[in-house]
Amino acid sequence: MSKYKFVLDDSRIPKAWYNIAPDMPVAAEPVLNPQTLEPVTPDFLSVLFPMNIIKQEISQERYIEIPEPVREIYKLWRPTPMFRAHRLEKFLDTPAHIYYKHEGVSPVGSHKPNTAVAQAFYNKEAGTKALTTETGAGQWGSALSMSAGFFDLAVEVYMVKVSYNQKPYRRMVIQNYGGEVYASPTNRTEYGRSVLAQFPDSPGTLGIAISEAVEVAAKSGGTKKYSLGSVLNHVMTHQSVIGLEALEQMEMADEYPDIVIACAGGGSNFAGLAFPFLRENFTNGMNTRIIAVEPASCPTMTRGKYAFDYGDTAAMAPVVKMHTLGHTFVPPGIHAGGLRYHGMSASVSALVENGDVEAVAVKQLATFEAAVQFARVEGIIPAPESAHAIRAAMDQALICKETGEEKVIVFNLSGHGHFDMAAYDAYHAGKLQDYVHPTEKIEEAMSHLPKIG
Ligand SMILES: *Cc1c(COP(=O)(O)O)cnc(C)c1O
């Protein structure tokens, strides 16, 4: 048996997703209607999502069967391989054993199709004709366009304008799969037009693009539904295939992780890897440290407030109790990586708040340094988002070097960085900077949080 890669055959693709809701040590807070600030009704949510997805969103079932057509499509790239990073261990001269789950082998190069395929399937089943969504760097837009195409659904993608202009290849990928892409803010929506009237040169934000995609779905009379690539419970559940496979692969390696690490933007690749290991902590007496990593420039979990906030900038999306930097948050332009959303998955936030998950923030330059070192020893050029997990894993391995402990570390390589070479180029040219989000800006943004009685 290989000691380098741990590969499962098609039959080992999980048959059910793991939903952490019934195992949560703290009760979930209700999701609120943005107009009334009262708990949402299924009627309100059904304007945006089909009922089969709403049921999953609020499900208390521990396991949700994966429909066979979704498993069939998963076979195009799942199960994904787990690697032991022997060469990285040697480079760091650490006694730690470092493993990584490689989600970059999917057709679009990230973990995102794990939920995109499922969401396209359920929308098709519910009679939806078209999906609307937003995308930042373009990874979610490409995953959803590919997946919608498999089920003959049309897609409208509102892409943050600065990325639309700076990342033309992602836009082309979306179009190649048949998706329509618009640079947000657009003049296609009332909200987009209001932003453009005030700020004609607005570079856009994820929060604005979400508002546009939500508005189009809400005004479509039921033919178009909105699809979100992270943050929501059903997305976390769909991503659990990552950790369920990883549990089996660690068994193949005859080891069990002391530390599990993933980056967190909205929380989905983190939840995907970590929740099945948290299940073992909660129900099976395991004691793995679980670490979520975010950028110091967008420090949602480490410096944001755990409070109710809107999911989007226009205050049209549901209000969720989560770690937030405020829905008015504008990420700094000098930052190259993703992970720029102001909020965080409610379940990940609750687990951080309860002490079940540790959150750490890492700086941009140290993150790119880790990414380049990783590429030079392991060969894979990681997505800048994934590089945050690599930085944290390397830091833990270096602590082991000091203490002499032979800890087992597993991290999620959420995607490859082939479409992010401009960011690497900027790093090598010395054009990237460390940026720590100022406390005054956080305090100012907190004054715009909805007031919940
Ligand atoms: C979108 C993305 C992320 C961040 O989103 P999460 O929902 O936090 O996982 C991380 N890595 C890659 C490669 C991505 O495409």
The ligand as a MOL file (V3000), in Angstrom:
LIG
                    3D

  0  0  0     0  0            999 V3000
M  V30 BEGIN CTAB
M  V30 COUNTS 15 15 0 0 0
M  V30 BEGIN ATOM
M  V30 1 C -14.5340 29.6870 -2.4720 0
M  V30 2 C -13.2810 29.0880 -1.9960 0
M  V30 3 C -12.9140 29.1390 -0.6320 0
M  V30 4 C -13.6960 29.8730 0.4120 0
M  V30 5 O -15.0210 29.4570 0.6000 0
M  V30 6 P -15.4880 28.5470 1.8100 0
M  V30 7 O -16.9610 28.4940 1.6910 0
M  V30 8 O -15.0310 29.1660 3.0870 0
M  V30 9 O -14.8610 27.2110 1.5880 0
M  V30 10 C -11.7420 28.5180 -0.2580 0
M  V30 11 N -10.9490 27.8980 -1.1460 0
M  V30 12 C -11.2690 27.8440 -2.4630 0
M  V30 13 C -10.3390 27.1510 -3.3980 0
M  V30 14 C -12.4440 28.4180 -2.9150 0
M  V30 15 O -12.7700 28.3500 -4.2110 0
M  V30 END ATOM
M  V30 BEGIN BOND
M  V30 1 1 1 2
M  V30 2 1 2 3
M  V30 3 2 2 14
M  V30 4 1 3 4
M  V30 5 2 3 10
M  V30 6 1 4 5
M  V30 7 1 5 6
M  V30 8 2 6 7
M  V30 9 1 6 8
M  V30 10 1 6 9
M  V30 11 1 10 11
M  V30 12 2 11 12
M  V30 13 1 12 13
M  V30 14 1 12 14
M  V30 15 1 14 15
M  V30 END BOND
M  V30 END CTAB
M  END
